[in-house]
Amino acid sequence: MLDIGYPPSILTRRILMINLPQKLECLVVCHARGPRPRFPRVWKTRKRIGTISKSQKLVNTIKELSNVKEEVYGALDSFIAWELEFPLIVVKKALKTLEFQQEWKRIIQVIKWMLSKGQGQTMGTYYTLLNALAEDGRLEEAEEFWTKIFSRYLEGLPRIFYTKMISLYYKKGLNEKMFEVFADMEELSVKPEQVTVRMVGNVLQKLDMHDKYEKLLKKYPPPKWEYRYFKGKRVTASIQSHVQLSRPLNQ
């Protein structure tokens, strides 16, 4: 008699459906390639171990402490006690959150603790510390820190540091110190921003130094155009008439 059944190779590739309860509806597949079985989750965890949740936990821990240095440093040390490596990304995100909340004292404490560990020695961290010292009204500490980084990174210091110190002296009315920082910029061939030129020009006008004011405007004239974003594309636009001057740069 002839055997009209299916060969074994075909039987092994067939998909078999098994009747299961309604709560456990899934698809069972043989050893051939196919979809994996799906089972419903018995529970859902709410624990998140990402850097965002860790940074938020760090912020909440710091804000509950007092301003005592030993207490803050002890809490920060216990926070990273079980970390294999220094959580630099977590601390950076926590600093961004504190900066958004304008917690300048906490920013100063965290950055000084991080620098004492030998971590975060970058220009971004230095500028965040300088900005926090200036916003918190610690003029002497800001000047001391400025002198330290200026002597260490004499020719490689970004322009934003000079702008911050000039704006700090401008708000405090320390004209001589502001002129010293501006002179250092010119000596090191650092082109000042238009905001810096405007602040120095205002002080020169108040002191009736019209000759120096004219020389300043002649050396650093106001720009006639600037970059603007129009429908997601960067274009060159006139500052006076606010009219588009050229085509988008990516065309």
Secondary structure, 3 states (H helix, E strand, C coil): CCCCCCCHHHHCCCCCCCCCCHHHCCCCCCCCCCCCCCCCCCCCCCCCCCHHHHHHHHHHHHHCCCCCHHHHHHHHHHHCCCCCCCCHHHHHHHHHHHHHCCCHHHHHHHHHHHHHCCCCCCHHHHHHHHHHHHHCCCHHHHHHHHHHHHHHCCCCCCHHHHHHHHHHHHHHCCHHHHHHHHHHHHHCCCCCCHHHHHHHHHHHHHCCCHHHHHHHHHHCCCCCEEEEEECCEEEEEECCCCCECCCCCCC
